[in-house]
Amino acid sequence: MLRKESAEVNELATQRLPDTVSATIDELLKLSSSDRVDIAMALWESLSDEERDAQFDLTDEVKAELDRRWERYLANPQSAMSREEVLERLKHRRPWCRSSTVSSS
């Protein structure tokens, strides 16, 4: 994921937010990444479940796919992979990690 520059983030904020909030965001962007993450998490956790849910409008197609996957898991929980297994599998899918992508000539 590409990181947006502070000026670009602030520009996006100024388009939608009052000047006082934009100024606050400009100051917040000067904080360390750890502090910014803590603030983001605190803001997110301050939302009620209803407010969080309202931020994610899933299409009927996506809802159906999620339901299908959940049912598949419930039918066979042993088929699920742990986080570590997923990360290990992804690591081996990177083109620069695969021996098949290395030219033998």
Secondary structure, DSSP 8 states (H G I E B T S, - for coil): -----HHHHHHHHHHHS-HHHHHHHHHHTTS-HHHHHHHHHHHHHTS-HHHHHHT----HHHHHHHHHHHHHHHH-GGG---HHHHHHHHHHHSGGG-GGGS---
